[in-house]
Amino acid sequence: MAAPRSNDRGFHKFLPDHLYTCAPHVASALQQWSRRRNPLAAAEPSLGGSGSTRSETRQAPKRRISAAASSFMIPSFSEPAGFGIDLYSTKYFLTCAVGGMLCCGVTHCSMTPVDVVKCNMQIDPVKYKSIGAGFRTAIAEQGVAGLFRGWVPTFLGYSVQGAGKYGFYELFKHLYSEAVGVDNALKYKTVLYLAASASAEFLADLGLSPFEAVKVRVQTQPGFAKGLMDGMPKLLAKEGMGGLYKGLVPLWGRQIPYTMMKFATFESTVDALYKHVVPLPKDKCSPGTQLGVSFVAGYIAGIACAVISHPADNLVSYLNNSQGATVSQAVKDMGARALLTRGLPLRIFMIGTLTAAQWGIYDSFKVFVGLPTTGGAAVGAVQEEDDDDHRDPKTAQSDVALEDR
């Protein structure tokens, strides 16, 4: 077993090192990069060379990684990615935040026309009776430009929220896994995904709430304001800071379950697709195939997200449109059936498409900066075999992790 590398930095990573590697062609490029950077490394004796004490009594163990494990792999923090990003460094978390900002801001902004009709259907179901009627009414009253009302607070608000959602998700996932230990992190990884995503969304919504309050008023109250620049000052003058966060609790009620479902369902769906649909392991698939899997899994996750978060979405629209209204009043006025179903088909289409596009953009950005796409097959066993010795798998796994360091 080799001595720990000098650049190990002395902190634990989210999962064992055997789960963090890269595709063969990337590994080859990294080896060439390493040799160019440190020419003496090529001359250093390996574990099996004459300079190794261990090699005098036994040959270096061979690592065998199952197909399931290999498809889960992502680069180790000690392996330089395309932009020199070390996993779980500050740069890594900021990169994930930038990816989240891009995917959430762009996708939500592109769905503004659908969002305008959806919000008005929730607020005034008599006037906006159906999706088609909603579009016709909105265009007849405000013109085509009316379908894009509120796009600025939408873009800025969800850019802030996306940065927090993805950046904090990766951070909390790392922190929580260290707190429970590697074995529990692997055994209860879905629970870890749920906890990390809930914590991330809780913080991200603090940035989203003011923009969401302005957006809903601009989209559902003609004449209130043209957009963010005049809408925000008017809202502050009328209701104060409390007006910006009046819908925060129902926003948490909408977004936290949504995000928990989004990440957990996506991860599980990607696992299932690689296991039952895609004929090749993830590490053997092209980037295009992997991004296609991300899009399909994202759409499936989006449908689940829309259903579970829709009641709270109705509450957010109601509260942000009605000054002085309370949650209990909103529930009483709307009724249980309307709360669960009003505007749901349109929201399924909107959130399904939006979530799929988000994962596609986010994973494309990760590939661009040298990081792997999200998710993969279930974690498999990693064993070390030796011609003269068969060790306990847990001991072998531990040694492999130390060997990578």
C-alpha positions in Angstrom: 0.0 0.0 0.0 1.5 3.3 -1.1 2.1 6.2 1.2 -0.5 9.0 1.1 0.1 11.6 -1.5 1.4 14.9 -0.4 -1.6 16.7 -1.9 -4.1 14.8 0.1 -4.8 17.9 2.3 -5.8 15.8 5.3 -9.6 15.9 4.9 -12.1 13.2 4.1 -13.9 13.1 0.8 -17.6 12.5 0.4 -17.3 8.9 -0.7 -14.4 6.4 -0.8 -11.8 7.1 -3.5 -12.7 4.0 -5.4 -16.0 5.8 -6.3 -14.1 8.7 -7.7 -12.2 8.1 -11.0 -12.7 9.0 -14.6 -13.1 7.5 -18.0 -10.1 5.7 -19.5 -9.4 8.4 -22.1 -9.4 11.0 -19.4 -7.2 9.0 -17.2 -4.7 8.6 -20.0 -4.6 12.3 -20.6 -4.1 12.9 -16.9 -1.2 10.5 -16.7 0.5 12.3 -19.6 -0.2 15.7 -17.9 1.3 14.3 -14.7 4.5 13.1 -16.5 5.0 16.4 -18.2 4.6 18.2 -14.9 6.8 15.9 -13.0 9.3 14.0 -15.3 10.8 12.3 -12.3 7.5 10.5 -11.5 8.0 8.2 -14.5 11.3 7.0 -13.1 10.0 6.4 -9.6 9.6 2.7 -8.6 6.0 1.5 -8.5 4.4 -0.8 -5.9 5.6 -3.8 -7.8 9.1 -2.4 -8.6 12.4 -3.2 -7.0 12.3 -0.1 -4.9 9.2 -1.3 -3.0 9.7 -3.1 0.3 6.3 -4.7 0.0 7.1 -6.2 -3.5 9.9 -8.3 -1.9 7.3 -10.5 -0.2 4.3 -10.1 -2.4 3.1 -8.6 -5.6 1.1 -5.4 -5.5 -2.7 -6.2 -5.3 -4.8 -5.9 -8.3 -7.9 -3.7 -8.1 -11.1 -4.9 -9.6 -14.0 -2.5 -9.7 -17.5 -3.8 -10.6 -19.4 -2.4 -13.5 -21.9 -0.9 -11.1 -19.3 1.0 -9.2 -17.4 2.2 -12.3 -20.5 3.8 -13.7 -20.9 5.8 -10.4 -17.4 7.2 -10.5 -16.5 10.8 -10.6 -13.0 12.3 -10.6 -11.1 12.3 -7.3 -10.4 15.7 -5.8 -6.7 15.0 -6.3 -7.2 14.5 -10.1 -7.0 17.8 -12.1 -10.2 18.3 -14.1 -10.3 20.3 -17.3 -10.4 23.6 -15.4 -8.2 22.4 -12.5 -11.2 21.9 -10.2 -10.5 19.8 -7.1 -13.6 18.1 -5.7 -15.0 19.6 -2.5 -12.7 22.6 -2.8 -14.2 26.1 -2.7 -13.8 26.3 -6.4 -15.8 23.1 -6.8 -18.7 24.3 -4.8 -18.7 27.7 -6.6 -18.6 25.9 -10.0 -21.7 23.9 -9.0 -23.3 27.1 -8.0 -22.6 28.7 -11.3 -24.0 25.6 -13.1 -27.1 25.9 -11.0 -27.5 29.6 -11.7 -27.3 29.0 -15.4 -29.7 26.1 -15.6 -32.3 27.5 -13.3 -32.3 31.1 -14.4 -32.4 30.3 -18.1 -35.0 27.6 -17.9 -37.4 29.4 -15.7 -37.1 32.5 -17.8 -37.9 30.6 -21.0 -41.1 29.3 -19.4 -42.4 32.8 -18.5 -45.4 32.6 -20.9 -46.6 29.3 -19.4 -46.0 30.7 -15.9 -48.1 33.8 -16.7 -51.1 31.7 -17.7 -50.6 29.2 -14.9 -50.5 31.9 -12.2 -53.7 33.6 -13.7 -55.5 30.2 -13.8 -54.7 29.8 -10.1 -55.8 33.3 -9.2 -58.9 33.7 -11.5 -60.1 30.2 -12.6 -63.4 31.7 -13.9 -61.7 34.0 -16.4 -58.9 31.6 -17.2 -60.8 28.4 -17.6 -58.3 26.3 -19.5 -54.8 26.4 -20.9 -55.9 27.4 -24.4 -58.4 29.9 -23.0 -55.8 31.3 -20.7 -53.4 32.0 -23.5 -56.1 33.6 -25.6 -57.3 35.8 -22.8 -53.8 36.9 -21.9 -53.0 37.8 -25.5 -56.3 39.5 -26.0 -55.9 41.7 -23.0 -52.2 42.5 -22.9 -50.9 41.4 -26.3 -48.1 38.9 -26.9 -45.8 41.0 -24.7 -48.1 40.3 -21.8 -47.0 36.7 -21.9 -43.5 37.8 -20.9 -44.4 40.0 -18.0 -42.2 39.4 -15.1 -39.4 37.8 -17.0 -36.7 39.9 -15.2 -37.6 39.0 -11.6 -38.1 35.4 -12.9 -34.6 35.3 -14.4 -32.8 37.0 -11.5 -34.8 35.3 -8.7 -34.3 31.8 -10.1 -30.6 32.4 -10.9 -30.1 33.3 -7.2 -32.1 30.3 -6.2 -30.4 27.9 -8.6 -26.9 29.0 -7.4 -28.0 28.3 -3.8 -29.8 25.1 -4.6 -27.0 23.3 -6.5 -24.1 24.9 -4.6 -25.4 24.2 -1.1 -26.6 20.8 -2.2 -23.1 19.7 -3.0 -21.8 21.4 0.2 -24.4 19.8 2.5 -24.0 16.4 0.8 -20.3 16.5 1.6 -20.7 17.8 5.2 -23.5 15.3 6.1 -21.6 12.4 4.6 -18.6 13.2 6.7 -20.8 13.5 9.8 -22.3 10.0 9.4 -19.2 8.3 8.0 -18.5 6.7 4.7 -20.3 3.4 5.4 -23.6 5.1 6.4 -23.3 7.6 3.5 -23.2 4.7 1.1 -25.9 2.7 2.8 -28.3 5.6 3.2 -27.4 7.7 0.3 -31.0 8.5 -0.7 -31.6 9.8 2.8 -28.5 11.9 2.5 -29.7 13.3 -0.9 -33.0 14.2 0.7 -31.4 15.9 3.7 -28.8 17.8 1.7 -31.4 19.0 -0.9 -33.9 20.1 1.8 -31.2 22.1 3.6 -30.0 23.7 0.4 -33.5 24.7 -0.7 -34.2 26.2 2.7 -31.4 28.7 2.2 -31.9 29.2 -1.5 -35.5 30.3 -1.1 -34.4 33.2 1.1 -32.9 34.7 -2.1 -35.9 33.7 -4.3 -38.8 35.0 -2.1 -38.4 38.8 -2.9 -38.3 38.2 -6.6 -41.2 35.7 -6.5 -43.3 38.3 -4.7 -42.8 40.9 -7.4 -43.1 38.4 -10.2 -46.6 37.2 -9.1 -47.9 40.7 -8.7 -46.6 41.8 -12.1 -48.0 38.8 -13.8 -51.5 38.7 -12.1 -52.2 42.4 -11.4 -52.3 44.4 -14.6 -51.1 47.9 -13.9 -49.3 47.1 -10.8 -45.9 47.5 -12.4 -44.0 46.9 -15.6 -41.3 44.8 -14.1 -38.7 44.5 -11.3 -37.3 48.0 -11.4 -40.7 49.7 -10.6 -42.4 46.7 -9.0 -39.9 46.2 -6.2 -40.0 49.8 -4.9 -43.8 49.9 -5.1 -44.1 46.7 -3.2 -41.7 47.9 -0.5 -43.5 51.2 -0.2 -46.8 49.5 0.1 -46.1 46.5 2.4 -42.5 47.0 3.6 -39.9 44.2 3.9 -42.7 41.9 5.1 -44.3 42.0 1.7 -41.2 40.5 0.1 -41.3 37.5 2.5 -45.0 37.1 3.1 -45.0 34.0 0.8 -41.8 32.5 2.2 -43.4 29.8 4.3 -45.6 28.4 1.5 -42.6 28.9 -0.8 -40.7 26.6 1.4 -43.7 24.3 1.4 -43.5 24.2 -2.4 -39.8 24.3 -3.1 -38.4 22.0 -0.4 -40.5 19.0 -1.3 -40.0 19.8 -4.9 -36.2 19.9 -4.6 -36.1 16.8 -2.4 -38.1 14.9 -5.0 -36.1 16.4 -7.8 -32.7 15.2 -6.6 -33.7 11.9 -5.1 -35.9 10.9 -8.0 -33.3 12.0 -10.6 -30.6 9.9 -8.9 -32.8 6.8 -8.7 -34.0 7.2 -12.2 -30.5 7.5 -13.6 -29.5 4.4 -11.8 -32.5 2.5 -13.2 -31.9 3.7 -16.8 -28.3 2.6 -16.8 -29.3 -0.7 -15.2 -32.4 -1.6 -17.3 -32.5 0.5 -20.4 -29.0 1.7 -21.5 -27.1 -1.3 -22.9 -23.7 0.0 -21.7 -22.3 1.0 -18.3 -22.1 4.7 -17.8 -18.3 4.9 -18.2 -18.6 3.3 -21.6 -21.3 5.7 -22.9 -20.6 8.8 -24.9 -21.1 12.2 -23.4 -24.2 12.6 -25.7 -25.7 9.4 -24.3 -25.1 10.4 -20.8 -26.6 13.8 -21.3 -29.6 12.1 -23.0 -30.0 10.0 -19.8 -29.9 13.1 -17.7 -32.6 14.7 -19.8 -35.0 11.7 -19.6 -34.4 11.2 -15.9 -34.9 15.0 -15.4 -38.3 14.9 -17.1 -39.5 11.9 -15.0 -38.2 13.7 -11.9 -40.0 16.9 -13.0 -43.4 15.2 -13.2 -43.0 13.9 -9.7 -41.9 17.3 -8.5 -44.9 19.0 -10.0 -47.4 16.8 -8.4 -45.9 16.9 -4.9 -45.3 20.6 -4.8 -48.5 21.8 -6.6 -50.7 22.5 -3.6 -48.0 24.9 -2.1 -47.6 26.5 -5.5 -51.3 27.4 -5.5 -50.9 28.9 -2.0 -47.9 31.0 -3.1 -49.9 32.5 -6.0 -52.9 33.2 -3.8 -51.0 34.8 -1.0 -48.7 36.9 -3.2 -51.8 38.2 -5.1 -54.0 38.9 -2.0 -52.9 41.5 0.5 -53.3 40.5 4.1 -54.4 36.9 3.2 -53.3 34.0 5.4 -52.6 30.3 4.6 -55.7 29.1 6.4 -57.8 31.7 4.5 -56.3 30.6 1.2 -57.0 26.9 1.9 -60.6 27.7 3.0 -61.3 29.9 -0.1 -59.8 27.5 -2.6 -60.9 24.2 -1.2 -58.9 20.9 -1.1 -59.8 19.9 -4.7 -58.8 23.2 -6.3 -55.7 23.3 -4.1 -54.6 19.9 -5.4 -55.6 20.1 -9.1 -56.1 23.7 -10.2 -53.5 24.4 -13.0 -51.9 21.0 -12.4 -51.7 19.7 -16.1 -50.0 22.9 -17.2 -47.6 22.8 -14.3 -46.7 19.2 -15.1 -45.8 20.2 -18.6 -44.0 23.3 -17.4 -42.1 21.6 -14.5 -41.4 18.4 -16.4 -39.8 20.3 -19.3 -38.1 22.8 -17.1 -36.5 20.1 -14.8 -35.4 18.1 -17.8 -33.8 21.1 -19.3 -32.2 22.1 -16.0 -30.4 18.7 -15.7 -29.4 18.8 -19.3 -27.9 22.3 -19.0 -26.3 21.6 -15.6 -24.7 18.3 -16.7 -23.5 19.9 -20.0 -21.9 22.6 -18.0 -20.2 20.0 -15.7 -18.9 18.2 -18.8 -17.6 21.5 -20.2 -15.5 22.2 -17.1 -14.2 18.7 -16.9 -16.6 17.2 -14.3 -18.8 14.1 -14.8 -22.5 14.0 -15.4 -24.7 13.5 -12.3 -25.8 10.1 -11.1 -25.1 6.6 -12.2 -25.7 2.9 -11.4 -25.9 1.7 -7.9 -22.6 1.5 -6.0 -21.0 -1.8 -6.4 -18.4 -3.7 -4.5 -14.7 -3.0 -4.9 -12.3 -5.8 -4.1 -8.6 -6.3 -4.2 -7.3 -9.6 -5.3 -3.9 -11.0 -4.9 -2.5 -14.2 -6.3 -1.3 -15.4 -2.9 -3.9 -13.8 -0.6 -7.7 -13.1 -0.5 -8.4 -10.5 2.1 -11.7 -9.4 3.7 -13.6 -7.1 1.2 -13.9 -4.4 3.9 -10.2 -4.4 4.5 -9.5 -4.4 0.8 -11.9 -1.5 0.2 -10.2 0.5 3.0 -6.7 -0.2 1.5 -7.9 0.9 -1.9 -9.1 4.2 -0.5 -5.7 4.7 1.2 -3.9 3.7 -1.9 -5.7 6.4 -3.9 -4.7 9.0 -1.4 
